[in-house]
Amino acid sequence: RERLALALIVLVAVVLVAYASGYHQDQLDRQQLQAEINDRDRQAKDLQVRIAKELESVRDMLAERTVRNIERDKLTDARAELVRFAALKDPKIVQMLGLIDKELEIRDLVAKSFEQTAPDQLATTYTRLAELAPETAEYRDNAARYQALAKAQSAPAQAPVQK
């Protein structure tokens, strides 16, 4: 009888230990899953913030582009109106046409400068911009910088000649 009672007690103890071990493992698994969920939640929030910033940037770019297009359209419309009166040979009309043409050319060159990557092309573009807007130091500086880069790229690499 004692052996049976002892065996029963051992069996109950083994079952309790197995249950406690399983419960403990379940708790560890839940904690690990919760940590993974928290990490993914943090990553999702980071991505959400980045996406919101990118969307804001795109909205700003679209708004700026829309404003530039409207300004360009207004300048083009004003030029068309002035051309109708060009036959009058009024110096103010001629001056306004020149200013509008200059502004449109500057806008085209600035847009072109964003599309170009070759130093020689950028040097030409910024040189022309510097001629059109001499008061803008950025255009002069960029023209000089890209001219130097273009010259450096076009100069063949000369290896020292050994005798």
Helices and strands as residue ranges (DSSP letters): H 2-84, G 86-88, H 91-115, H 119-132, H 137-154
